[in-house]
């Protein structure tokens, strides 16, 4: 998505001019970097100019990213308004109906296309980490620092001077820019030794964030298609890419055989990846979490939710609030003199006098 913005070609891994001469690309570097509210819906609407069928490329007809009560994810407000305008129902209700449709499941609505499959290229974690570190080194060799300096000077320096920099929206959230914030704002204003230390810190941060993001992507694939599969999740075929010298026999040939088998309507010789799960689990059960104010679909999703950090944090907050409320009520119900020792009874006249005074 970051490729739509002008600038930061190396960080966002845009196709090179040489690659574009071989294969023409559209919708690259056409959004001003200062625009921070460009959405996937905007991209889709523009893409239909070049490729009318683009809007049908997603396997699930799900909204792109208000709060979605079914998944707990935030959805774009423009998309929610669009759903209501086109269907007359709320976005959350629209999602609930998708899940309930024939072929739908806890992860989304029915598939757009029949008989799809997924090819997942994966590598050993150590191998992947090494490749990602090398990728950062290659980016530096390709001129990453010059690109960062130029972009910072043109688009971010004034924001920093006004303490209004924003690394959460638009192209500014790209991995590889905010990691060098300290280096960029202090370059030329500190000693060479300090500058080199900040540069080294930025490079190490970029490598760590890149590897963490790769792990997040792998977890997404497992959770989305393997750990909690719905009734119509496509088969996932794993292709081992740890040893690139065996690309032909380990990746290319198996991939071609799998795709050809699906085209011809026969079963591939390769076996799809399976992760153990209880088939007796109800994948479409309905659970309401009053603590988090969320609707959870599926037994496994519910079990995962009640063990999640977000739920446990909300539970702690609720218990703390309940405890504070109880303490407040108890303190208000106790009079200031409640804990004092009762006074000795005086003479009847003295007691009558005290009663009159209190009245």
C-alpha positions in Angstrom: 0.0 0.0 0.0 2.9 2.4 0.7 4.0 2.1 -3.0 1.2 4.6 -3.9 3.1 7.4 -2.3 5.8 9.5 -3.9 9.3 9.0 -2.4 11.0 6.4 -0.2 11.4 4.0 -3.2 14.0 1.9 -1.4 12.2 1.6 1.9 8.8 0.7 0.3 10.6 -1.7 -2.1 9.1 -0.3 -5.3 9.8 -1.9 -8.6 12.7 -0.3 -10.3 12.6 1.6 -13.5 14.3 -1.3 -15.2 11.7 -3.7 -14.0 8.9 -1.4 -15.1 10.4 -1.4 -18.6 10.0 -5.2 -18.7 6.5 -5.2 -17.1 4.4 -2.1 -17.0 3.1 -1.1 -13.5 0.2 1.2 -12.6 -0.7 3.2 -9.5 2.8 3.7 -8.2 4.1 7.1 -6.7 1.0 9.1 -7.5 -0.1 10.2 -4.0 1.5 13.1 -2.2 3.4 12.0 0.9 1.7 14.6 3.0 -1.7 12.9 2.4 -2.3 10.7 5.4 -5.9 9.6 4.9 -5.6 7.6 1.6 -7.5 4.3 2.1 -7.7 0.9 0.3 -11.2 2.0 -0.8 -9.6 5.0 -2.6 -7.1 2.6 -4.2 -9.8 0.2 -5.3 -11.9 3.0 -6.8 -9.0 4.3 -8.8 -7.8 0.8 -9.8 -11.0 0.0 -11.6 -9.9 2.6 -14.2 -7.1 0.4 -15.2 -8.5 -3.0 -14.3 -12.2 -3.3 -13.9 -11.9 -6.8 -12.3 -9.5 -5.6 -9.6 -12.3 -5.3 -7.1 -12.9 -9.1 -7.4 -9.3 -10.1 -6.6 -9.9 -10.7 -2.9 -10.9 -14.3 -1.9 -13.3 -13.1 0.8 -15.7 -10.2 0.4 -14.6 -8.5 3.6 -14.3 -4.8 4.3 -10.9 -3.6 4.2 -9.8 -2.4 7.6 -15.7 2.2 13.5 -14.9 -1.1 15.5 -15.9 -4.5 14.1 -17.6 -6.4 16.9 -17.0 -9.7 15.3 -13.2 -9.5 15.1 -12.4 -6.6 17.3 -10.5 -4.9 14.5 -11.0 -1.3 13.5 -12.7 -0.7 10.2 -12.5 2.4 8.1 -15.4 4.8 8.8 -15.8 5.7 5.1 -16.2 2.0 4.3 -18.8 1.6 7.1 -20.8 4.5 5.7 -20.5 3.0 2.2 -21.9 -0.4 3.5 -24.8 1.3 5.1 -25.5 3.5 2.1 -25.5 0.4 -0.3 -27.2 -2.1 1.9 -29.2 -0.2 4.5 -27.7 -2.2 7.4 -24.8 -1.5 9.7 -21.3 -2.7 9.0 -21.2 -5.1 11.9 -24.6 -6.6 10.8 -23.3 -6.9 7.3 -20.3 -8.9 8.6 -22.4 -11.1 10.8 -24.6 -12.0 7.7 -21.5 -12.7 5.7 -20.3 -15.2 8.3 -23.7 -16.8 8.5 -23.9 -17.4 4.7 -23.5 -20.8 3.2 -19.7 -21.3 2.9 -19.0 -18.6 5.4 -17.1 -19.1 8.7 -15.6 -17.3 11.7 -12.9 -15.7 9.5 -15.1 -14.2 6.8 -17.8 -14.7 4.3 -18.0 -17.2 1.4 -15.3 -17.4 -1.2 -15.6 -15.4 -4.4 -14.1 -18.1 -6.5 -14.6 -21.9 -6.5 -11.8 -24.4 -6.0 -8.9 -22.0 -5.0 -5.6 -23.0 -3.4 -2.9 -21.1 -1.6 0.9 -21.5 -2.2 2.9 -20.6 0.9 6.6 -20.0 0.5 8.3 -20.5 3.9 11.8 -20.9 5.2 13.5 -21.8 8.4 13.5 -18.9 10.8 17.3 -18.7 11.1 17.6 -18.6 7.3 14.8 -16.0 7.0 16.4 -13.8 9.7 19.7 -13.9 7.8 18.1 -12.9 4.6 16.2 -10.1 6.2 19.4 -8.7 7.7 21.1 -8.9 4.3 18.1 -7.1 2.8 18.6 -4.2 5.1 22.3 -4.1 4.2 21.4 -4.1 0.5 19.1 -1.2 1.1 21.9 0.7 2.7 24.2 -0.1 -0.2 21.5 1.1 -2.6 21.4 4.6 -1.1 18.9 4.3 1.8 20.5 7.0 3.9 20.5 9.5 1.1 16.8 8.7 0.5 16.0 9.2 4.2 17.8 12.5 4.4 16.2 13.9 1.3 12.7 12.8 2.4 13.2 14.1 5.9 14.3 17.5 4.6 11.5 17.8 2.1 8.5 16.5 4.1 9.3 15.9 7.8 11.8 18.5 9.0 9.3 21.2 9.5 6.9 18.9 11.3 9.8 17.9 13.7 10.6 21.6 14.4 7.0 22.1 15.4 6.9 18.8 17.3 4.0 17.6 15.1 5.7 14.6 13.4 3.3 11.7 12.8 4.7 8.2 12.3 1.3 6.5 12.5 -0.3 7.4 9.2 0.4 7.4 5.5 3.9 6.8 4.2 5.5 8.1 7.4 4.5 4.8 9.1 6.7 2.8 6.7 9.1 0.5 8.3 12.6 2.0 8.0 11.8 5.7 8.4 10.8 6.3 12.0 13.6 4.0 13.1 16.1 6.7 12.0 14.2 9.6 13.7 17.0 10.4 16.2 19.7 10.1 13.6 18.0 12.4 11.2 17.0 15.2 13.6 20.5 15.3 15.2 22.7 14.8 12.1 25.1 17.8 11.9 24.1 18.9 15.4 26.1 16.4 17.5 29.6 14.8 17.5 30.5 12.4 14.7 30.8 9.6 17.3 27.2 10.3 18.6 25.9 10.4 15.1 27.5 7.1 14.2 26.0 5.5 17.4 22.5 6.8 16.4 23.0 5.5 12.9 24.0 2.1 14.2 21.0 2.1 16.5 18.7 2.9 13.7 20.1 0.2 11.5 19.7 -2.4 14.3 16.2 -1.2 15.0 15.3 -1.6 11.3 16.6 -5.1 11.2 14.7 -6.1 14.4 11.4 -4.5 13.2 11.7 -6.2 9.8 12.2 -9.6 11.4 9.4 -9.0 13.8 7.1 -8.1 11.0 8.0 -11.3 9.1 7.1 -13.3 12.2 3.8 -11.5 12.4 3.1 -12.4 8.7 3.8 -16.0 9.4 1.5 -16.0 12.4 -1.2 -14.4 10.3 -1.0 -17.2 7.7 -1.2 -19.9 10.4 -4.1 -18.3 12.3 -6.0 -17.3 9.2 -5.7 -20.6 7.2 -4.3 -23.3 9.4 -4.9 -23.0 13.1 -8.6 -21.9 12.9 -9.8 -22.9 9.4 -13.4 -22.2 8.5 -15.5 -24.7 6.6 -14.4 -23.3 3.2 -10.8 -22.2 3.8 -8.7 -23.2 0.7 -6.0 -25.8 1.0 -2.5 -24.4 1.8 0.5 -26.0 0.1 3.8 -25.3 1.7 6.9 -24.7 -0.5 10.2 -24.8 1.2 12.5 -22.0 0.2 15.3 -22.3 2.7 17.8 -23.5 0.1 17.4 -21.3 -3.0 19.8 -23.6 -4.9 17.0 -26.1 -5.0 14.4 -23.6 -6.2 13.5 -25.6 -9.3 12.8 -28.9 -7.6 11.6 -27.5 -4.3 9.4 -24.6 -5.4 8.9 -24.1 -9.2 8.1 -27.7 -10.2 5.8 -28.5 -7.2 4.0 -25.2 -7.7 3.4 -25.8 -11.4 2.1 -29.3 -10.6 -0.3 -28.1 -7.9 -1.7 -25.3 -10.1 -2.0 -27.5 -13.1 -3.9 -30.1 -11.0 -6.4 -27.5 -9.9 -6.9 -26.3 -13.4 -7.5 -29.8 -14.6 -9.8 -30.7 -11.7 -7.6 -33.5 -10.3 -6.0 -33.9 -6.9 -2.3 -32.8 -6.6 0.3 -35.2 -5.6 1.5 -32.7 -2.9 -0.3 -32.8 0.5 -1.7 -29.6 1.9 -0.4 -28.4 5.3 -2.6 -29.5 8.2 -2.5 -28.4 11.8 -4.3 -30.5 14.5 -7.6 -29.1 15.7 -10.7 -30.5 17.2 -13.2 -31.1 14.4 -16.0 -31.3 17.0 -15.5 -27.6 17.8 -18.4 -25.4 16.8 -16.8 -22.9 14.3 -20.0 -20.8 14.2 -21.0 -20.6 17.8 -21.8 -17.1 19.1 -20.2 -15.8 22.3 -20.6 -12.3 23.8 -17.8 -11.0 25.9 -19.3 -8.4 28.3 -15.9 -7.5 29.6 -14.6 -6.4 26.2 -17.9 -5.6 24.7 -17.2 -7.9 21.7 -18.9 -10.7 19.8 -16.7 -13.8 19.2 -17.7 -16.4 16.6 -16.4 -19.9 17.1 -15.4 -22.1 20.1 -11.7 -21.9 19.3 -11.8 -18.1 18.8 -13.6 -17.8 22.2 -11.0 -20.0 23.9 -8.3 -17.9 22.4 -10.0 -14.6 23.3 -10.5 -15.3 27.0 -6.7 -16.1 27.3 -5.7 -13.1 25.2 -3.8 -10.1 26.7 -6.4 -7.7 25.7 -9.2 -9.6 27.5 -7.1 -10.2 30.6 -6.2 -6.5 30.8 -9.8 -5.5 30.5 -10.6 -8.0 33.2 -8.1 -6.5 35.5 -9.4 -3.0 34.8 -13.0 -4.2 35.5 -12.0 -5.8 38.8 -10.1 -2.7 39.8 -13.0 -0.5 39.1 -15.4 -2.9 40.9 -13.1 -2.9 43.9 -12.8 0.9 43.9 -16.6 1.2 43.7 -17.1 -1.2 46.6 -14.5 0.7 48.7 -16.3 4.0 47.9 -19.7 2.6 48.9 -18.3 1.2 52.2 -16.6 4.4 53.1 -19.7 6.4 52.4 -21.9 4.1 54.5 -19.6 4.4 57.6 -20.1 7.5 59.7 -17.1 9.5 60.9 -17.7 8.5 64.5 -18.4 4.8 63.7 -15.0 3.5 64.9 -14.9 5.6 68.0 -15.5 3.9 71.4 -19.0 4.6 72.8 -19.1 7.2 75.5 -20.0 6.3 79.0 -23.6 7.0 79.8 -24.0 10.2 81.8 -26.8 11.3 84.0 -30.3 11.4 82.6 -30.2 15.2 82.6 -26.8 15.3 80.8 -28.1 12.9 78.2 -31.3 15.0 77.6 -29.1 18.1 77.2 -26.9 16.4 74.6 -30.0 15.2 72.8 -31.4 18.8 72.7 -28.1 20.1 71.4 -27.9 17.5 68.6 -31.5 18.4 67.6 
